[in-house]
Amino acid sequence: MSTWEIKVLYYGKITVPKSALTPNLDPNLVLDWPYLGFLLQQGKRKILVDTGISDSFIIDGKAWGGYPAQAGRAYLEKALEDAQVDPLEVDTILFTHLHNDHAANTTLFKNAQLIFQRDEWKTLLDPLPVMNVRRDYDPALVDELKTMNCVKVDGDFEFTEGIKVYKTPGHTAGSMSIAVRTKKGMQVLTGDHFHVFCMAFPKQTEIMDMQGKKHKITPAPEVLGPFIPSTLIYDYYDYYDSSYKIMSIIGEYRPEFLVPGHEPSLLVTGA
């Protein structure tokens, strides 16, 4: 069986209290959380998962929630340069979802086919008022995507040998996770379903930052159950169903088989 390599791409960072991700847990722990993308490589083939945040969503040095952020198109271009990838070599982009910090800068990839869930497209076209208040989606993305080679899918499918896509709604209606066969085993890229490892493994007692330093964190209370939902969930019933689905895909309850969308330690350890 052929395997793929997963390279972690750094698209910038946002500085946020941990409690803004894991509600009511560790409000005094403020960390840099990376915007991440992932390059899937097998031979000459290059597939990208997510494309970062646009400059227009970094306003006066702040992004989501008014928190300090450093990111944008230049960070994406630098990440690709460091990985020795020409944007024109990328043949496919798989979007975990279309939130503004995961689906910007698409015009760089003129030869790529863009794949996302149909429900995500519907939400992008007609977001709820609260989504507009938070600026979850970039309205400019609608016209941008209409000029590109987009494929709107519905549900689970096998993309190619060694890569399967699973619809995992909850964080958004059209969130999807990407299972990739690597030398390590079947690893699942979760996007923002699990932003960081401790959301999927709530008994963890420490977290590693982007520089490799470990910080003590509070294990989640039993009342929360087997997962820690983030502060941004569109449908909690879907969220729990999708959480169990992801865990059934990896087959083993071990962090190394998950690749969360904003996990800082990935910049130290790799995927």
Stockholm file with secondary structure:
# STOCKHOLM 1.0

chainA/1-271         MSTWEIKVLYYGKITVPKSALTPNLDPNLVLDWPYLGFLLQQGKRKILVDTGISDSFIIDGKAWGGYPAQAGRAYLEKALEDAQVDPLEVDTILFTHLHNDHAANTTLFKNAQLIFQRDEWKTLLDPLPVMNVRRDYDPALVDELKTMNCVKVDGDFEFTEGIKVYKTPGHTAGSMSIAVRTKKGMQVLTGDHFHVFCMAFPKQTEIMDMQGKKHKITPAPEVLGPFIPSTLIYDYYDYYDSSYKIMSIIGEYRPEFLVPGHEPSLLVTGA
#=GR chainA/1-271 SS CCCCEEEEEEEEEEEEEGGGTSTTSCTTCEEEEEEEEEEEEETTEEEEECCCCCGGGCBTTBCGGGCBEEESHHHHHHHHHHTTCCGGGCCEEECSCCCTTTSCCGGGCTTCEEEEEHHHHHHHHSCCHHHHHHTCSCTHHHHHHHTSEEEEECSCEEEETTEEEEECCSSSTTCEEEEEEETTEEEEEEETSSSSHHHHSTTCCEEECTTSCEEECCCCCGGGTTCCCCSCCSCHHHHHHHHHHHHHHHCSCCGGGEEETTCTTHHHHCC
#=GC SS_cons         CCCCEEEEEEEEEEEEEGGGTSTTSCTTCEEEEEEEEEEEEETTEEEEECCCCCGGGCBTTBCGGGCBEEESHHHHHHHHHHTTCCGGGCCEEECSCCCTTTSCCGGGCTTCEEEEEHHHHHHHHSCCHHHHHHTCSCTHHHHHHHTSEEEEECSCEEEETTEEEEECCSSSTTCEEEEEEETTEEEEEEETSSSSHHHHSTTCCEEECTTSCEEECCCCCGGGTTCCCCSCCSCHHHHHHHHHHHHHHHCSCCGGGEEETTCTTHHHHCC
//
